[in-house]
Amino acid sequence: VQLVESGGGLVQAGESLRLSCAASGRIFTTNVMGWYRQAPGKGRELVARINFDGSPDYADSVKGRFTISRDNAKNTVYLQMNSLKPEDTAVYYCNIEFTGYGNYWGEGTLVTVSS
C-alpha cells in the first residue's frame, strides 16, 4: 500500500489549505483513513480520522476549523484546514488502517503557518 500526500505549503495565520492523500495498492474495503501531525520537538498526534462510512473524529485543537472527508471510489482522503494558526505548523502524515491487518503511512507534507 502506498500513500501520496499533497497540498502542504506556507500560509499566513487565518488562511486555508487543503491536503489530499491518495492510497494505492491492495486496499481493503473496511478501513479508516486519517491525518496525523508532528511539530518540531513534539510527538506525532492525531488530527482527524474518518471511517469508511464517513464518520469523522477530530482532535479538540482543530474542531470547528478542520474538516476531513473521503472519496472511497478514489481511495482518497482530504483535510480542509481553515483559520490556520502558527501552532498548526507541522509535518502532516496520512494514515490508512485496516482493522486486524495493520496500518500504513505516507511520507508527510509540511505545513507552515506564519504569524
C-alpha positions as CSV (number, residue, x, y, z in Angstrom):
1,V,0.0,0.0,0.0
2,Q,1.3,3.4,-0.9
3,L,0.1,6.8,0.3
4,V,0.9,10.0,-1.5
5,E,0.2,13.3,0.2
6,S,-0.1,16.7,-1.5
7,G,-1.2,20.2,-0.6
8,G,1.2,21.4,2.0
9,G,2.9,24.8,1.9
10,L,3.5,28.1,3.6
11,V,0.5,30.3,4.5
12,Q,-0.2,33.2,6.9
13,A,-2.3,32.9,10.0
14,G,-6.0,32.9,9.2
15,E,-5.6,31.4,5.8
16,S,-6.6,28.0,4.5
17,L,-5.0,24.9,3.0
18,R,-6.4,21.6,1.6
19,L,-4.4,18.4,2.0
20,S,-5.0,15.4,-0.2
21,C,-3.8,11.8,0.2
22,A,-4.3,9.1,-2.4
23,A,-3.9,5.4,-1.5
24,S,-2.9,2.8,-4.0
25,G,-2.2,-0.9,-3.9
26,R,-4.2,-3.6,-2.1
27,I,-6.9,-1.6,-0.3
28,F,-9.3,-3.5,1.9
29,T,-12.9,-2.1,1.8
30,T,-13.1,-1.6,5.5
31,N,-10.6,0.9,6.5
32,V,-10.0,4.1,8.5
33,M,-8.1,7.0,6.9
34,G,-6.7,9.8,8.9
35,W,-4.2,12.7,9.3
36,Y,-1.6,13.0,12.0
37,R,0.9,15.7,12.5
38,Q,4.3,16.2,14.2
39,A,5.5,19.6,15.2
40,P,9.2,20.2,15.8
41,G,10.3,18.7,19.0
42,K,7.0,17.0,19.7
43,G,5.5,13.6,19.2
44,R,3.1,12.6,16.4
45,E,-0.6,13.4,17.2
46,L,-3.9,12.6,15.7
47,V,-5.5,15.5,13.8
48,A,-8.6,13.8,12.3
49,R,-9.7,10.4,11.1
50,I,-12.7,9.1,9.1
51,N,-14.2,5.7,8.9
52,F,-15.2,4.1,5.6
53,D,-18.8,5.1,6.2
54,G,-17.8,8.7,6.6
55,S,-17.9,9.1,10.4
56,P,-15.3,11.6,11.4
57,D,-13.3,12.1,14.6
58,Y,-11.3,15.3,15.4
59,A,-8.7,16.4,17.9
60,D,-10.1,19.1,20.1
61,S,-7.5,21.6,18.9
62,V,-8.9,21.5,15.3
63,K,-12.6,21.1,15.9
64,G,-14.6,23.8,14.1
65,R,-11.6,24.7,11.9
66,F,-10.6,21.5,10.0
67,T,-12.9,19.2,8.0
68,I,-11.9,15.6,6.9
69,S,-13.6,13.9,4.0
70,R,-13.0,11.0,1.7
71,D,-13.8,9.7,-1.7
72,N,-14.0,5.9,-1.5
73,A,-14.1,5.5,-5.3
74,K,-10.7,7.2,-5.5
75,N,-9.3,5.9,-2.2
76,T,-8.5,9.4,-1.3
77,V,-8.8,11.4,1.9
78,Y,-8.9,15.2,2.2
79,L,-8.2,17.6,5.0
80,Q,-9.6,21.1,4.6
81,M,-7.8,23.4,7.1
82,N,-9.3,26.8,7.7
83,S,-8.4,29.6,10.1
84,L,-4.9,28.2,10.4
85,K,-2.8,29.2,13.4
86,P,1.0,29.2,13.9
87,E,0.6,26.3,16.3
88,D,-0.7,24.2,13.3
89,T,2.8,24.2,11.8
90,A,3.9,20.6,11.5
91,V,4.6,17.8,9.1
92,Y,1.2,16.2,8.3
93,Y,1.1,12.5,7.7
94,C,-1.6,10.5,6.0
95,N,-2.5,7.1,7.5
96,I,-4.7,4.2,6.5
97,E,-5.6,1.5,8.9
98,F,-7.0,-1.9,8.1
99,T,-8.6,-3.5,11.2
100,G,-6.6,-6.5,12.1
101,Y,-4.1,-6.0,9.2
102,G,-2.0,-3.1,10.4
103,N,-1.6,0.4,9.0
104,Y,0.4,2.4,6.6
105,W,1.9,5.9,6.5
106,G,2.7,8.5,3.9
107,E,6.0,10.4,3.8
108,G,4.4,13.6,5.1
109,T,3.8,17.1,3.8
110,L,5.0,20.2,5.6
111,V,2.5,22.9,6.6
112,T,4.0,26.2,7.8
113,V,1.8,28.9,9.2
114,S,3.4,32.3,9.8
115,S,2.1,34.8,12.3
